[in-house]
Amino acid sequence: MIGKVLKAAIANAENNAKQSAEEFRVEQVIVERGPIMRRHWARSRGMVRPIMKRTSHIRIVLANE
């Protein structure tokens, strides 16, 4: 997943800043907590068990050399 985000960050930097990919370096990689999707799993006797599907946000900061 981080490789996919890195490729997207480089493509965005090339298209928006009009510079080549060799001029950039990775300054920071930050993985933050994202929203939690709450679901329920049916159990016996009419009960439910909570399921928390956790997500994350990956942020890559590029810098010019």
N, C-alpha and C positions, 0 to 999 in steps of 0.2 A: 504494500500500500504506500509506503514512504517513497519508493522508487517511482510510482505512478504520479504522486504529488510533486516530486522533484522534476519530472519531465514536464508537467504542466506549468510549474513555476518558471522553468527555463524558457518554455515556449511563450509564456506571457511576457517575460522580460524582453525576449527578442522582438516580439511584435510591438510592444508598447514603447520600449526605449530605443528601438532600431539599432541594437548593438548585437555583436556576435556572442555566442554562448561561452567562448573561451575567456571573455572578459569578466565573467561572474564567478563568484565563489560562494559557497554556503556559509552564511554567518551564524544562523541559528536554526535549530529544528525543535519545535515546541509541539508537544502532544497534550492537548487539554481535554478535560471532561466535557462531553456533549450532553444533549438531552437524553433522558431515560424514557423509553416507551414502556408503559405499564400494561401488562396483559394478565389474564387469569387462566388457570389450568383447572378444569373440573376434577374434583376428587369424589370419593364415595360419600354417601349420606348427605348429598346436597351441598357439600362444602367446596370451597375453591382454594387454590394455592396461588399466591402471586408470582408472576414471572416478570423480572425486570430486565429488559433488553437494553444494555448499556451501549452508548455510542461515544465517539470521540471526534475531536477536531484536530487536524494536523496542519500546522502552519510552518512554512519554510521561508526564512528571510535570506534573500540574496544580496550581496554587496559587490560593488565594482572594485577591481584591483587597481 
